[in-house]
Amino acid sequence: MSLVLHRTQFITGAAVLACSILVDQLSKNSIRDMLAVGESVHVAGPIYFTHVQNTGLVFGFGQGYVLVPTIASIIVLALIPIILRHLAVHNNYRPTTLETVTIALVAGGAIGNLIDRIAFSAVTDFVDVEVLPGIRWPAFNVADACIVVGTILLVLIMYRHGTSRSAHSSGM
């Protein structure tokens, strides 16, 4: 990755990656220490902390299939530097600092959940939001939030690049 990034981008990306893993793991450890599985406490407004052990995929689908998301996470994490290197060599692509941060958020989230899958055979989820009375969003964690925010930002950046290239190539 350092072959593709400038030194400051590498440091920024490494810091975001490390912070996302650290905050994720510290928050999950706190929940495991404070709440029994299934136990819930009201935090504020529609937000609860509910200790959930997710042995499945995203949003708790496919409970009991720990191996599939574990292997998928490892493959995605292995592909990130390979893709960046390929883009650098064949397209002279260098990610911006914001792109580096988004990639680090996604990778940090994937690593945070991978640590849980390997150590506990389940991911600790705990942020529980009541979107409407009696209807709750599936519980999630800091790693999940990093993955979602990083992915959304990366898609928006790619969309912006695509639209600006279209406008530029069409003479606008």
Secondary structure, 3 states (H helix, E strand, C coil): CCCCCCHHHHHHHHHHHHHHHHHHHHHHHHHHHHCCCCCEEEEECCEEEEEEEECCCHHHCCCCCCHHHHHHHHHHHHHHHHHHHHHHHHHCCCCCHHHHHHHHHHHHHHHHHHHHHHHHCCEEEEEEEEEECCEECCCECHHHHHHHHHHHHHHHHHHHHHHHHHHHHCCC
